[in-house]
Amino acid sequence: MSLVKKLKMLYEKNPVSKQIVEMIRKYAKKLENKGYRKINIMNFCGTHEWTITYYGIRSLMPSNIDLVAGPGCPVCITPGSYVDILIDLSFRGFNIITYGDAFKLPASPRSRIRSLSEAKALGGKVSIVYSFLDAIKIAKKNPHEKYIFFAVGFETTMASTAEPLVKNTIPSNLFVYTAYRLTPPIMEYLLEKVKDVELHGVIAPGHVSAVIGSNAWKFIVEKYSIPTIVTGFEPIDVLLAIYFILHQLYRRKPELFNEYRRVVKPEGNLYIKGLFERVYTIKNAYWRGIGLVPSSGVFLSSKYRDYDARLIADVKEEDIRNDEIPGCRCGEVVLGKIKPTECPLFLKACTPEKPYGPCMVSIEGTCRIWAENALVNLDINI
Ligand code: SF4
């Protein structure tokens, strides 16, 4: 469907979204009159970025509103050094199992082999699964082989490894290499340390909040006075979130509001949070293109050391170093400092078919989303 058709569907044919867009325009104007020449609203999550881009929501925004993509793509920020370690292990008798997007994730620039996909082509043992449960099945079927599951993700995917560990359903020939990261610490890091990105509103992630609870984002309002809306993934959810943010800015009353109450509870999912407490331990961890983020990394606790692939690799987290790929500006993209189109390699040396940097790999990566929906910034007056 062309962008114009999508916009017509979203805006002209749907009286509800039409009304919300009109309210957005009205409040944007009122705020402009109050001196807000630019209002930056960050959508944390890659899936929100997809909704905004696919449905051309940026094209509907008044000129003083900028929708800024945030760090909500776990593959984009997974250290390339982890990939180096797993490439090495894939040639040392271990079968590496992971998701399709981590399979293509670029290794660090220090690695001779550029990804797990390339390692496989050169004879390394690497395979793709859809879930950790598939990895368990494969390992059980082949008890004489050794497997390592490369576990990439945010809070939404952490449960998939935590529950089998607690229920003791993992065979002894399957190990887990966690690359899990927590989302609130990176948001705090961004607000605290990244001074050149001024945010006036935050659209908090819906799926993650279903696990951790909407209350996990209270600090953004309490400490930084920034309107924060937990919202769903339909275009109308996103439009509503933008409207609520503008309304709060106009009233000068920043609040945390949960628009996604059909899925998200203030306290989150207590069962899953209980699993996390039993299985994981939290430490400072490196985010690719960003640096060391306090209390953001998720590692297996000592109780589950028999399954911990880190002990096989024997690489300390402190040794994980900067692994930015020369010329790739992914670190700036995930922090909202630049748009993908500002990277000179965008759709030239870096494409979804042949990704050069990590933000072009995953379906949640901002560069890939923009590349696959190339008309994102088209200025259409409806
Ligand atoms: S377009 Fe490619 S090289 Fe440029 S920032 Fe995005 S992922 Fe990196």
Boltz pocket constraint, residues with backbone or C-beta under 6 A from the ligand:
constraints:
  - pocket:
      binder: B
      contacts: [[A, 327], [A, 328], [A, 329], [A, 330], [A, 331], [A, 333], [A, 340], [A, 343], [A, 344], [A, 345], [A, 346], [A, 347], [A, 350], [A, 356], [A, 357], [A, 358], [A, 359], [A, 360], [A, 367]]
      max_distance: 6.0
